[in-house]
Every structure is written in structure tokens, then in C-alpha cells.
């Protein structure tokens, strides 16, 4: 049996376009909370997490996703404000929100979801919410400094970037955090 590939489908955010996001992330680091911060060189918006998948099934699924995305157009994503899931007082996932591009990302996620569903992947149990993950809390419970820092930036303009591709990514878990590798690339028109 072949080795499984931990994978996901995402829209990348190039590091050169993510400077304001990195600065916002750095301002949250000052809260000195126990958070595993995402490397700014790895910023992306996940459309679908696939998990551990056999390579042949992964390739077949990507072929379906690639075909389903034919004709999808590129668009501008504009980042606005910081927030957290489930909420800023008890942050587990710290994120940057989107204004422009959120509807287009939601449509892309729905297209990807349908193509993956046809290949036996369970649909997500929560509705898609367009966001870029900046960090994940290492422990449950709140941190007043972090919550205040998030609240201070809930309306901050955090830049924009052109969404011009959808990627199939491999995620290798390492002691220093995940390392991502592009497996496939679908340019948007």
C-alpha cells in the first residue's frame, strides 16, 4: 500500500503581498499568548482540507477539481480586520477577515467541495467562512492581552492581493510546524 499524503486545496497569498498581514501578526505576538503562529511565507486560504489521502485517489480528485475550476476567474481579495474562532475572548484560531473576494472564495470553495464530494470526501459540517489563519492557540481559554489586541484591529485595513490560482498542497508535519509543498496548480483566468 502506498504512503498517504496529508493534503488540502487552497488559494495562496504570496509573501510580497502579505506585508500588512505580517505586521498585524507581529502586533499580536506582543500579547505574549501561547499561540503557534503561521509562517507568513505559508499564508493561504484553505478551500478544502482533504486529510490523509492515497496518492492515486488524490490525483483523481485533483483532476476533477481542476476540470471543475475551468473558466473560474481571478479576483481581488481585500483583507479587513482581525478576529478569532470561536470568538475573540476565547480564541482558538486567530484570523484576518476579508471584504472583497469573500463571495468569490465561497463560490470556489463550493466548486471544490462538489468535486471532492464526487470522489468520496465528506462535505464540511460547517459553512465556509473566508478567512486567512494567522495563528492557533496552543491552550484553551482566553488571554486578555490577545483578546484586546484582536479587538483593537477588528476594522484595520490589511492589504489586498490578486487571487490568481488554486493549489493542491501537501502538508508535512514537523516539530517546527507544518511545511507545505505545491503538488498541483490551477491558474484562474
Secondary structure as UniProt FT lines:
FT   STRAND          4..12
FT   HELIX           15..17
FT   HELIX           19..29
FT   TURN            30..31
FT   STRAND          35..37
FT   HELIX           40..42
FT   STRAND          44..54
FT   HELIX           55..68
FT   TURN            69..71
FT   STRAND          75..85
FT   HELIX           88..90
FT   STRAND          93..98
FT   TURN            100..101
FT   HELIX           102..117
FT   TURN            118..120
FT   STRAND          131..137
FT   HELIX           144..152
FT   TURN            153..155
FT   STRAND          157..163
FT   STRAND          165..172
FT   TURN            175..176
FT   STRAND          179..187
//
